């Protein structure tokens, strides 16, 4: 069917098979202390005012000792709070309705380790149910695959969110009529727990739903071994990879021999990929290009280094001397000026090669690219391959001691998958690792600062559990107690937007206070 928006939607999707599910407030009212909240909505706190004090203290960066001192102040004691110290405060927070529970599993290893290998985890299905039932997402969810066009003649296909890509449509054709696809996004990357030393690291696995909105899309990444040319290599499909693994006749426990055998097939040594028994899963599709590391980091690691060799480090240092230590944001800032800086100072073909790669990055970040934009991306990549030899001729591709005479650059090879991945999974900017990198701060580094710097992992999990309880309790009490929630003239969408705004203002206030306390 077609509407004024020039969309073709997949018919017969998202049928409701039962009304037996539990909503966010149903789960809140099913808690073991739900009866106590009939008379006092803010139980285990005595009132709304006491809950606000508790919420503020638990979200603050104050230490346990500082909170104890605060609660001893004469003015605070006149409030007759039900908790007298931090221990009692946290005990009450533990009584709040909880989400998916944390579990711990010790993993045995035939190889010696400095510390026991412990896996802290939550049931991913319970996490998805929690995301799915969150009222703040009630008008942010989409379940229907669609094809979007710019013209009624359907000549110009537009790709934005995941459901506008070809893979969502193809996946839906392989499911029973009425079935609903929840696209799970998994993201994993190593991060340092401590800021002063890298001795302790975490490997968080973050989970999200691409059904929610285009801005909440963590990423995963893939790598290849044949690099730098303009030859299109066959996709690493599920069947090809599993077939290669089956052909390796070496015991995976013999690490050195197994890794050596895997190298011939360009495999990374994992004998049982996590996706091997996932229905409809294909790593050549769900391992998408990623802007932060594959494009912006590629610019800093390669393009910028070529420019430094060609026009001199002194010129670049002068132009960018006011930059702070470079981060992902710094890489993008440099890209805004690099073409103007090298124009006239570098050979013409070198400038063209750098310029078309910049064109490619800007075009690839389009939130809703169409077929014309994808054609321009392919043209930019083709132009780079036409002019790239000048980079080697100038000796700009330098190693540690001497120029490198090849194009073995994995990130450069990955640029060739931009257009094909966009066709399959929608705009690639939604899979950027920016959200993941920020989550490392909020989910790992900030909680680690609240610990006693010993045995980080369980303390981080307790902190995350407490944060989730506070967040859900704030939403539930606002929904149940706010006058707007009972106003028939004010729809739930408007009320939830106001609720979200209130929580966001509180969150920003807490962040400002934590920043001030550290500075």
C-alpha positions in Angstrom: 0.0 0.0 0.0 1.2 3.6 -0.7 0.4 6.8 1.1 1.3 10.4 0.7 4.7 9.7 2.3 5.5 7.4 -0.7 6.0 4.4 1.6 5.4 0.8 0.8 4.7 -1.0 4.1 4.8 -4.7 4.8 1.3 -6.0 5.3 0.2 -8.3 8.1 3.0 -7.5 10.6 2.7 -7.0 14.4 -0.5 -8.8 15.1 -1.4 -8.9 18.8 -1.7 -12.6 19.9 -2.5 -12.1 23.6 -3.5 -9.4 26.1 -1.8 -11.3 29.0 1.4 -9.3 29.1 2.4 -7.0 31.9 2.9 -3.3 31.5 5.4 -1.2 33.3 2.9 -0.2 35.9 1.6 -3.7 36.2 5.1 -4.9 37.2 5.4 -1.9 39.6 2.1 -2.9 41.3 3.1 -6.6 41.5 6.2 -5.8 43.6 6.3 -7.5 47.1 5.8 -4.0 48.7 3.0 -3.0 46.4 0.4 -3.3 49.3 2.5 -0.8 51.3 2.3 1.7 48.5 -1.5 1.7 48.5 -1.5 4.2 51.3 2.0 5.6 50.7 3.0 5.7 47.1 6.6 6.5 48.0 7.2 3.5 50.3 9.8 2.6 51.6 10.2 6.4 52.1 7.7 8.2 54.2 6.7 10.9 51.8 7.4 12.4 48.4 9.7 15.0 50.0 11.8 12.2 51.7 12.0 10.3 48.4 13.3 13.5 46.7 16.0 13.9 49.3 17.0 10.2 49.0 17.0 10.3 45.2 19.2 13.4 45.3 21.7 11.9 47.7 21.9 8.6 45.9 22.5 10.3 42.6 25.1 12.7 44.0 28.9 12.1 43.9 29.1 12.4 47.7 31.0 9.6 49.5 29.3 7.5 52.2 31.1 9.6 54.9 30.0 12.9 53.3 26.4 11.7 53.2 26.6 10.6 56.8 27.9 14.1 57.8 25.1 15.7 55.8 22.5 13.7 57.6 23.9 14.7 60.9 23.3 18.4 60.3 20.8 19.9 62.7 18.6 21.3 59.9 18.4 17.9 58.2 17.7 16.1 61.5 14.7 18.4 61.9 13.2 16.8 58.8 12.9 13.6 60.8 14.0 11.4 57.9 13.5 7.7 58.3 17.1 7.0 57.4 19.9 8.2 59.7 23.0 7.2 57.7 24.1 6.0 54.2 23.7 2.3 55.1 20.0 2.8 56.0 19.5 5.0 52.9 20.9 2.3 50.6 18.9 -0.4 52.4 15.7 1.5 51.5 16.8 1.9 47.9 17.2 -1.9 47.8 13.5 -2.3 48.6 12.5 -0.4 45.5 10.9 -2.5 42.6 13.7 -4.1 40.6 14.3 -4.9 37.0 16.1 -7.8 35.5 18.3 -9.4 38.3 22.1 -9.6 38.1 23.7 -13.0 38.2 27.4 -14.1 38.6 29.0 -17.1 37.0 32.7 -18.2 37.5 34.2 -19.5 34.3 36.8 -22.2 34.6 39.9 -22.1 32.3 42.6 -24.6 31.5 45.1 -21.7 31.4 46.3 -19.9 34.5 44.8 -16.5 35.2 45.8 -13.7 37.7 42.2 -13.3 38.9 39.2 -15.7 38.7 37.2 -15.2 35.5 33.7 -14.0 36.7 30.9 -13.2 34.3 28.2 -10.8 35.7 25.2 -10.9 33.5 21.4 -10.4 33.2 18.9 -12.5 31.2 18.9 -10.7 27.8 15.2 -11.6 27.2 14.3 -9.9 30.5 16.4 -6.9 29.4 14.5 -6.7 26.1 11.2 -7.0 28.0 12.2 -4.2 30.2 13.1 -2.0 27.2 10.0 -2.9 25.4 7.7 -2.0 28.4 9.4 1.2 29.3 6.7 3.9 29.0 9.2 6.5 27.8 9.5 4.5 24.6 5.7 4.0 24.1 5.6 6.3 21.0 9.2 5.5 19.9 8.7 1.9 18.8 8.3 0.7 15.2 7.7 -2.9 14.1 6.7 -2.6 10.4 9.3 -3.0 7.6 8.8 -0.4 4.9 10.3 0.8 1.7 10.6 4.6 1.4 10.8 6.4 -1.9 11.3 10.1 -2.9 9.1 9.8 -6.0 5.8 8.1 -6.8 7.6 6.2 -9.6 9.7 4.5 -6.9 12.9 5.3 -8.7 14.8 6.7 -5.7 14.9 4.5 -2.6 15.6 6.2 0.7 17.3 4.4 3.6 17.0 5.6 7.2 16.1 3.4 10.1 16.8 -0.4 10.2 13.2 -1.2 9.1 13.7 0.7 5.9 16.5 -1.6 4.8 16.3 -4.7 2.7 17.3 -7.2 5.4 14.3 -6.3 7.6 11.9 -6.8 4.7 13.6 -10.1 3.7 13.6 -11.4 7.2 9.9 -10.6 7.6 9.1 -12.7 4.4 10.6 -15.8 6.2 8.4 -15.4 9.3 4.8 -16.4 9.8 2.1 -13.8 9.0 1.6 -11.5 12.0 5.0 -12.2 13.5 6.9 -9.2 14.9 10.7 -8.7 14.6 12.5 -7.1 17.5 16.0 -6.2 16.2 18.4 -6.7 19.0 21.6 -4.5 19.0 24.6 -5.9 20.8 27.8 -3.9 21.4 31.0 -4.9 23.1 34.3 -3.2 23.5 37.1 -3.2 26.1 37.3 -0.2 28.4 39.6 0.8 31.2 37.8 0.8 34.6 40.4 3.1 36.2 41.5 6.4 34.7 45.0 6.5 36.1 46.0 3.0 35.1 44.9 0.4 32.6 45.5 -2.5 35.0 41.8 -3.2 35.3 39.6 -3.4 32.3 36.0 -4.3 31.6 34.3 -5.9 28.6 30.7 -4.7 28.8 28.1 -6.1 26.5 25.5 -3.5 25.9 22.0 -4.4 24.5 19.5 -2.2 22.7 16.6 -2.3 20.3 16.8 -0.8 16.8 13.0 -0.7 16.9 13.2 2.2 19.3 14.7 5.1 17.4 17.6 5.8 15.1 19.7 7.5 17.8 20.0 4.6 20.1 22.0 2.2 18.0 25.2 0.6 19.4 27.4 -1.2 17.0 29.5 -4.2 16.3 32.4 -4.4 13.9 34.1 -6.8 11.5 37.6 -6.9 10.0 39.1 -8.3 6.8 42.6 -9.2 5.7 42.8 -8.2 2.0 43.0 -4.5 1.9 43.2 -1.3 -0.1 42.2 -2.3 -3.6 39.0 -1.6 -5.4 38.1 -5.3 -5.9 34.9 -6.3 -4.3 35.5 -9.4 -2.2 32.8 -12.0 -1.5 30.7 -11.4 1.6 31.6 -13.4 4.7 28.2 -15.1 5.0 27.2 -17.5 7.8 27.5 -20.6 5.6 30.9 -19.7 4.3 32.4 -19.0 7.7 30.9 -22.1 9.4 32.1 -24.2 6.5 35.6 -23.0 6.9 35.5 -23.7 10.6 34.2 -27.2 10.0 37.2 -27.9 7.7 39.8 -27.1 10.4 40.9 -30.4 11.8 42.8 -29.1 14.8 41.8 -29.2 18.5 40.7 -25.6 19.5 42.3 -26.2 23.0 45.7 -26.3 21.2 45.7 -22.5 20.8 48.9 -22.1 18.8 48.1 -24.8 16.3 44.5 -23.8 16.0 45.4 -20.1 15.4 47.9 -21.2 12.8 45.3 -23.3 11.0 42.7 -20.5 11.1 45.1 -18.0 9.5 45.0 -19.8 6.2 41.2 -19.1 6.0 41.5 -15.6 7.5 39.6 -16.6 10.6 40.3 -15.1 14.1 40.6 -18.3 16.0 37.1 -18.5 17.6 35.9 -22.0 17.0 32.2 -21.5 18.1 31.0 -18.1 16.9 28.3 -16.6 19.1 25.9 -16.4 16.2 26.3 -19.9 14.9 22.9 -21.1 16.1 20.9 -17.9 15.7 18.1 -18.2 13.1 18.2 -15.7 10.2 21.6 -14.4 11.4 24.3 -13.5 8.9 27.5 -11.8 10.0 28.0 -10.2 6.6 24.8 -8.2 7.3 24.7 -7.6 11.1 28.4 -6.7 11.4 28.0 -3.2 10.0 30.5 -0.4 9.1 30.9 2.0 12.0 31.6 5.7 11.6 33.6 6.5 14.7 36.3 3.8 14.3 36.1 2.9 10.6 35.8 6.5 9.2 36.9 9.1 11.7 39.6 7.0 13.3 40.8 5.9 9.8 41.2 9.6 8.9 43.4 10.2 12.0 45.5 7.0 11.6 46.1 7.3 7.9 44.8 10.4 6.0 46.2 12.9 8.5 49.5 11.1 8.8 49.9 11.2 5.0 49.2 15.0 5.1 51.8 15.4 7.8 54.5 13.7 5.7 53.6 15.7 2.5 53.3 19.2 3.9 55.3 18.9 7.2 54.4 18.4 10.8 55.3 22.0 11.6 52.5 23.5 9.4 49.9 21.1 10.9 51.0 21.7 14.5 50.7 25.4 13.9 47.2 25.2 12.5 45.9 22.8 15.2 48.0 23.8 18.2 44.9 25.0 20.2 43.3 21.5 20.1 43.1 19.5 23.3 44.4 15.9 23.2 42.6 14.4 20.3 39.5 12.3 20.8 36.8 11.2 18.3 35.4 14.8 18.4 38.9 16.1 17.7 39.3 13.8 14.7 36.1 15.3 13.2 37.1 18.9 14.0 40.4 18.4 12.0 38.5 17.0 9.1 36.6 20.3 8.7 39.7 22.2 7.8 42.2 19.7 6.4 41.4 20.3 2.7 41.8 24.0 3.0 45.1 23.5 4.7 46.7 21.2 2.2 45.3 22.9 -1.0 48.1 24.6 -2.8 50.7 23.0 -0.5 50.4 19.4 -1.7 50.3 18.0 -5.3 46.9 18.2 -7.0 46.3 14.4 -7.2 47.2 14.0 -3.5 44.6 16.7 -2.6 42.0 15.0 -4.8 42.6 11.6 -3.0 42.2 13.2 0.4 39.2 15.3 -0.7 37.2 12.4 -2.1 37.7 10.4 1.1 36.4 13.4 3.0 33.4 13.5 0.6 32.8 9.9 1.3 32.7 10.3 5.1 30.3 13.3 5.0 28.0 11.5 2.6 28.1 8.2 4.5 26.9 10.1 7.7 23.6 11.1 6.0 20.7 10.1 8.3 18.5 9.2 5.3 20.7 8.5 2.2 19.0 7.7 -1.1 20.3 5.9 -4.2 21.8 9.1 -5.6 23.9 9.6 -2.4 25.0 6.0 -2.4 26.1 6.4 -6.1 28.1 9.4 -5.1 29.8 7.4 -2.3 30.8 4.7 -4.8 32.1 7.4 -7.2 34.2 9.0 -4.4 35.7 5.6 -3.6 36.4 4.9 -7.2 38.1 8.4 -7.6 40.3 7.7 -4.6 41.5 4.4 -6.1 42.3 6.3 -9.3 44.5 8.8 -7.6 45.8 6.9 -4.6 49.2 5.9 -6.2 50.5 9.5 -5.6 50.4 8.8 -1.9 52.9 5.9 -2.3 54.9 7.9 -4.8 55.4 10.7 -2.3 56.4 8.3 0.4 53.5 9.5 2.5 52.5 6.1 3.8 55.2 5.7 6.4 56.0 2.9 8.7 58.1 3.1 11.8 61.4 3.5 9.9 60.6 3.6 6.2 57.8 4.1 3.7 55.3 1.3 3.2 54.7 0.2 -0.4 51.3 -1.5 0.0 47.7 -0.8 0.8 47.1 -3.3 3.5 44.7 -1.1 5.5 41.7 -2.9 6.9 39.6 0.2 7.5 40.2 1.3 3.9 38.8 -2.1 2.7 35.8 -1.7 4.9 34.8 1.5 3.0 33.7 -0.7 0.1 30.9 -2.1 2.2 29.2 1.2 3.0 26.6 1.1 0.2 25.8 -2.6 0.4 25.4 -2.3 4.2 23.2 0.8 3.8 20.9 -1.2 1.4 20.6 -4.0 4.0 20.4 -2.2 7.4 19.5 1.4 6.7 21.6 4.6 7.4 24.9 3.6 8.9 25.1 6.6 11.2 22.6 4.8 13.5 25.2 2.1 14.2 27.8 4.6 15.3 29.9 3.7 18.4 29.4 7.2 19.9 26.5 5.9 22.0 28.7 2.9 23.1 31.6 5.1 24.0 29.4 7.3 26.1 27.9 4.3 27.8 31.3 3.2 28.9 31.4 6.4 31.0 27.9 6.1 32.4 27.8 2.3 32.9 31.4 1.5 33.9 33.7 4.5 34.7 31.3 6.6 36.7 30.1 3.6 38.8 33.7 2.6 39.4 34.4 6.0 40.9 31.7 5.2 43.5 33.5 2.1 44.7 36.2 1.5 47.3 38.7 0.7 44.4 38.6 -3.0 45.3 36.7 -5.8 43.6 35.2 -3.4 41.1 32.8 -5.8 39.2 30.2 -6.6 41.9 30.1 -3.0 43.1 29.6 -1.7 39.6 26.7 -4.1 39.2 25.1 -3.0 42.5 25.5 0.6 41.4 23.8 -0.1 38.1 21.0 -2.0 39.8 20.4 0.9 42.2 20.4 3.4 39.4 17.8 1.4 37.5 15.6 1.1 40.6 15.7 4.8 41.2 15.0 5.6 37.5 12.1 3.3 37.3 10.7 4.4 40.7 10.8 8.0 39.5 8.9 7.2 36.3 6.3 5.1 38.1 5.6 7.6 40.8 5.4 10.4 38.3 2.9 8.4 36.2 0.7 7.4 39.2 0.8 10.6 41.2 1.2 13.5 38.7 -2.1 15.4 38.2 -1.6 15.4 34.4 -1.8 11.6 34.3 -5.5 11.9 35.4 -6.3 14.8 33.0 -8.6 13.5 30.3 -7.7 16.5 28.1 -4.0 15.7 28.3 -3.0 12.6 26.4 -0.4 10.1 27.7 2.0 11.2 24.9 2.2 14.8 26.1 2.4 13.7 29.8 5.2 11.3 29.1 7.1 14.0 27.2 6.8 16.3 30.3 7.9 13.4 32.5 10.9 12.8 30.3 11.8 16.5 30.4 11.6 16.5 34.2 13.9 13.5 34.5 16.3 14.9 32.0 16.6 18.2 33.9 17.3 16.3 37.1 19.9 14.2 35.3 21.7 17.3 33.9 21.6 18.9 37.3 23.3 15.9 38.9 26.0 15.8 36.1 26.7 19.5 36.7 27.0 19.0 40.4 29.4 16.0 40.0 31.5 18.0 37.6 31.7 20.9 40.0 32.6 18.6 42.9 35.5 17.1 40.8 36.8 20.5 39.7 
